[in-house]
Amino acid sequence: MYMKNSYALITGASSGIGLEIAKNLAGRGYNLILTARRTELLEELAKEITDKNNVHVDLISKDLSNYEAPKDIFEFCESKNYHVDILVNNAGYGIKTSFHETSIEIEEDFIRVLGTSVIMLTKLFIPKMLSNGGGKIMIISSVASFAAPSAIQPLYGPIKTFMNRFSDSININYKHKGITSTSVCPGFTTTGFHTASGVQDEMDRVPKFMVFSAERIAKEAVEATLAGKSLCVPTKTYKFLVFMLKNIPQSILRLIGTALAPGRYDRN
Ligand SMILES: NC(=O)c1ccc[n+]([C@@H]2O[C@H](COP(=O)([O-])OP(=O)(O)OC[C@H]3O[C@@H](n4cnc5c(N)ncnc54)[C@H](OP(=O)(O)O)[C@@H]3O)[C@@H](O)[C@H]2O)c1
C-alpha cells in the first residue's frame, strides 16, 4: 500500500501527543506533513525530525477553528502530490472559562477544532485513500469519552464520545475497502494541554501513577493504528479504568473521580 510519495498527515503536530506520533512515524520511515498554528515551531521540529530520520517532512500552518483550514490542508497535499495514507486527527484543547461565561463563538471554535475539522479532513482524504487501495485514520479521543461529563469543560467529553462513534462509523463503512479508523483514548498525559486549557493546577494534583508520557501514548497509538484496531486505550491503568467506566454505576464513578482528580467533577 505504501508508496514513495506516501505521507502521514498529523494535526496538532507542534507539541505533546501529536509531536510524539510524528517522531514515532518518522522513526518507522514515514514521510510527514505537520500541521498546527505555530509556524516557527513547526519549522524547527520539521528540521529536527528530518535531521534524525531519512524521511521528507513538510508543514502547513493552519488554525483548524477556521472553516476553510481542512480544505486548505487537503489542497496543499494535492498540489504537492503527497499521498496521505495515514491521517492523524490529534489537534485539541480545553476551554479555560466556565460554560456560562463563554460566547457561543468560543464553543463553536472548540467544536470545529475537535469535531468538524476531523470530519472534514476525513471526508476529504477518504476518496484518495480509496483510490490508493486503503489508508489508516487515527482520531485522538480521550478516556473522558467514557466518563460522566465534568462540571468544567462540559463539551469536552461529549465531543470525544462523538468522535468515538464517528470512528466506529468509518470502520463499519470502509474497513472492507482497506480503510481503518482507530480511536485512541488516552488518560492524563504530560503535554502542553493542561497549561493551554487552564487546568494545570488540577493536573498537578493527579496521582503520578495515573500520568503517562506523550511518547508512551504515541507508541501505543501508532501500533494500534498500523494494526487497524478500532479502539486503543493506552496503558493497563486506563484499560482498567475504562472497563470500570463502562461497568460501574455513574454515581459511584463520580465519587471515585472526585477523590482521584479533585475539582474535575465538583467545581462549579
Ligand atoms: N494531555 C492529556 O492529558 C490528554 C488526554 C486525553 C486526550 N488528549 C487529547 O490529545 C490531543 C492532543 O493534545 P495534547 O495533550 O498533546 O496537547 P498539546 O500539547 O497542547 O497539543 C495540542 C496540539 O493541538 C494544536 N492545536 C490547538 N488548537 C489548534 C487550532 N485551533 N488549530 C490547529 N491546531 C491546534 C496545538 O498546536 P498550536 O498551538 O501550534 O496550534 C498543539 O500542537 C487533543 O485532542 C486532546 O484532547 C489529551
The ligand as a Gaussian input file, in Angstrom:
#p B3LYP/6-31G(d) Opt

LIG

0 1
 N       -2.898000      15.625000      27.603000
 C       -3.872000      14.843000      28.040000
 O       -3.949000      14.521000      29.255000
 C       -4.886000      14.297000      27.056000
 C       -5.715000      13.249000      27.490000
 C       -6.638000      12.723000      26.605000
 C       -6.746000      13.230000      25.324000
 N       -5.955000      14.262000      24.928000
 C       -6.094000      14.765000      23.564000
 O       -4.855000      14.687000      22.916000
 C       -4.847000      15.602000      21.820000
 C       -3.520000      16.341000      21.787000
 O       -3.399000      17.143000      22.954000
 P       -2.058000      17.231000      23.808000
 O       -2.366000      16.681000      25.143000
 O       -0.926000      16.692000      23.043000
 O       -1.977000      18.821000      23.992000
 P       -0.926000      19.923000      23.472000
 O        0.461000      19.545000      23.848000
 O       -1.464000      21.220000      23.966000
 O       -1.066000      19.829000      21.897000
 C       -2.220000      20.289000      21.228000
 C       -1.892000      20.479000      19.756000
 O       -3.087000      20.936000      19.089000
 C       -2.754000      22.099000      18.328000
 N       -3.895000      22.996000      18.257000
 C       -4.588000      23.547000      19.297000
 N       -5.536000      24.377000      18.835000
 C       -5.432000      24.376000      17.478000
 C       -6.116000      25.051000      16.435000
 N       -7.098000      25.950000      16.688000
 N       -5.756000      24.826000      15.147000
 C       -4.763000      23.956000      14.871000
 N       -4.066000      23.273000      15.808000
 C       -4.394000      23.494000      17.103000
 C       -1.568000      22.738000      19.057000
 O       -0.729000      23.472000      18.156000
 P       -0.669000      25.064000      18.003000
 O       -0.857000      25.663000      19.364000
 O        0.699000      25.312000      17.411000
 O       -1.777000      25.374000      17.062000
 C       -0.807000      21.501000      19.522000
 O        0.061000      21.040000      18.509000
 C       -6.077000      16.504000      21.992000
 O       -7.076000      16.128000      21.067000
 C       -6.524000      16.211000      23.425000
 O       -7.903000      16.414000      23.570000
 C       -5.012000      14.802000      25.770000

